[in-house]
Amino acid sequence: MEPFIPKLVYIEPQALEYPLGKELYDKFTNMGLEIRETTSHNQIRNLPGENELQQYRVAKSTLVVGVRRTLKFDTSKPSAEYAIPLATGCMGHCHYCYLQTTLGSKPYVRVYVNLDEIFSQAQTYMDERAPQITRFEAACTSDIVGIDHLTHALKKTIEFIGQTEYGRLRFVTKYSHVDHLLDAKHNGKTRFRFSVNSRYVIKNFEPGTSPFEERIAAARKVAQAGYPLGFIIAPIYRHDEWVEGYHELFQRLHASLKDLELPNLSFEMIQHRFTKPAKKVIQQRYPNTKLEMDEEKRKYKWGRYGIGKYVYPTDEAAELEETIRSYIAEYFPQAEIQYFT
C-alpha cells in the first residue's frame, strides 16, 4: 500500500510561524498539491462534493495544518495517563471506528505544528507525577503512523520522550510506513503497537489501511530496531467462524515472528462496541456495511460523558476474552496481556 498523500491541503496562516508549518507548506507546494488557506483548523467548510457522503470521502483525503491551541491533554485510560495531541483524524475507512462520532462533522485529518509547546506541556505533566512513570498515547484521535512520513512529528516525539526520565510513549497503527522511524533514538521508552484482526474483519471493515502482511512486516522491522512491541486485537468481533478466524490470526502472527526475541511483547484486547449516534453515522457513510449493530443482541453499558455503548452480553464477552487469552498463551506464552475491555 502506498503512503498517504493528501489530495487537498489547508493551512492556517499562524502555522507558517512554526518551523514545521513552513516545512510542510514548502513540501506540499513542491509536490504540486492544491493548498488553501483557512482561519481555523476547526472550521473547514465548502469541501468539494455534491452531497454529504461525497464530502466525507473528500475530507478523508484532506490534510489540515494548524496550531494546537488547547494544550490540556485528555486522559487515555486504560492505555496511558494522557493523550498527547499530535494529530486528529484518520485517512482510513474502518467502519467501526469511534472517530465516526467523536469527529462527526470534522472527518478531515489535522496535524499540529507547535510541537515545542506540546512537548513543554508533556514535560509539565511528567514533572507533576515524578517519580511515577507518565505514559502518553499518541494515537487516540488519529493513526499517527499513517501520516508521519509527511510530518515526522511522531519521530520528534519519540526522541523527545526518549531523553526524558519518567516519560513513556505508546501508539497503535494499521499502517506499515515505518522506515523513517527505525533510526529514532527511542531508548526503549516507546511501545510500538499494531492493530491486527481476523481475515474477516480486515477484509470487510478496514478499507484504506495496510494489509495484514504489510503490518506484520513492519512489526518485524520495529522489533529489530529495538522498540518494545505490542499488538491490539480490536475490535474483537463475533462473526461466523470467529473462533477459527482468530485462531488463524495467532497462527499467522506466530509464524511471522517466531524467529525474533520479543522480551517485552504485549497484547491488548478490545471487544466490538458501538453507540446509537455511531450506528447512525456508520450506516450513512457505509450504507452497505456488513457490521452487525443490533441493540437487541447487545448489553448496554454506560460510558464517559453519559453516552452509553452497546457491548456483547456478559457471557459472550467472557467467551471472547477466554478464547483470545488461550491463543496468546498457546503462541506467545511470554507476552503480557494488559487488559480486556
Buried (B, 14 or more C-beta within 10 A) or exposed (E): EEBBEBEBBBBBEBBBEBEBBBBBBEEBEEEEBEBEEBEEBEEBEEBEEEEEEEBBBBBBBBBBBBBBEEEEBEEBEEBBBBBBBBBBBBBBBBBBBBBBBBBEEBBBBBBBBBBEBBBEBBBEBBEEBEEEEBBBBBBBBBBBBBBBBBBBBBBBBBBBBBEBEBBBBBBBBBBBBBEEBBEBEBEEBBBBBBBBBBBBBBEBBBEBBBBBEBBBBBBBBBBEBEBBBBBBBBBBBBBEEBEEBBBBBBEBBEEBBEEEEBEBBBBBBBBBBBBBEBBBBBBEBBEEBEBEBEEEEBBEEEEEEEEEBBBBEEEBBEBBBEBBBEBBEEBBEEBEBBEBB
